[in-house]
Amino acid sequence: MANSRAPLVLLPPVRQPAWGVNDVSPAQFRRQIEAALHAGYRFVPPSELAATGGAPRDLAITFDDGLKSVGTTAAPILAEY
């Protein structure tokens, strides 16, 4: 396994307002993605980081839950980028 230099970004639930502080609105999520891209980061699959260690400005996103909103809200936003 390669020594990973790139960060793995673990995001809280998207669009789960009942969760309070552990919630990211769709607008906040979009701003976070855009800010990372504007700063020169590139999103790659976590498997790429595991296999190669990634480049210095590579990021991988994972979600720590299997909520429906990951597929219905987060995935469509990510697909835009």
Secondary structure, 3 states (H helix, E strand, C coil): CCCCCCCEEEECCECCHHHHHHCECHHHHHHHHHHHHHCCCEECCHHHHHHHCCCCCEEEEEECCCCHHHHHHHHHHHHCC
